[in-house]
Amino acid sequence: MLKKNYNYKIKDLPESLKQFIGLIIITLIVIISFSILNGMFGEGDELVKRMKIEEERIAEERKLNKLISSLPSGILVTFDGTDHYKLTDEVYEQVCNATKLIPQRAIMGANFLNFRAHELYTINGNKIDETFVKWDQEKGKCFAGFTVSGNNVGVDESITISGEALSFLSTGIDTRVYFIKNF
């Protein structure tokens, strides 16, 4: 009987009020559904942190790209006594941080000083496992290097060659390590 009274009362309400109540109920259902889904699948603070880190990385990359495009094309050196473009200490650090490539020429030059590394490099088909260019804050110098191994040809040996990156090659699009001093 109580159920019939409520049905009559709802039927007696004006049509616009019924539609408004229906709209409120649907809105609440949608909000509750999204809240439940966000609780199950949302990453919240972790996602925001990752997005901020990515934005900072992109901003830094743009800044470094602007620096690289402002450098003259050709060989960039860190020492006096050549006709090549000499980097200031500040620009040297920035170029080091912007450089990711170590071309074949720099690798072969550094390999000649370590016979075993050259041997591994040759027998594994000139395959480089890893390259790196990083700034050493303590020494105020840029270090570059690479790792070669014979894992793909059955030799269980890995050698890392590293040294000071004394010069870079600027192409206008990117910079590359030009010479590694590892003696």
Secondary structure, 3 states (H helix, E strand, C coil): CHHHHHHHHHHHCCHHHHHHHHHHHHHHHHHHHHHHHHHHHCCCHHHHHHHHHHHHHHHHHHHHHHHHHHCCCEEEECCCCCCCEECCHHHHHHHHHHCCECCHHHHHHHHCCCHHHHHHHHHCCCCCCEEEEEEECCCCEEEEEEEEEEHHHCEEEEEEEEEEEEEEEECCCCEEEEEEECC
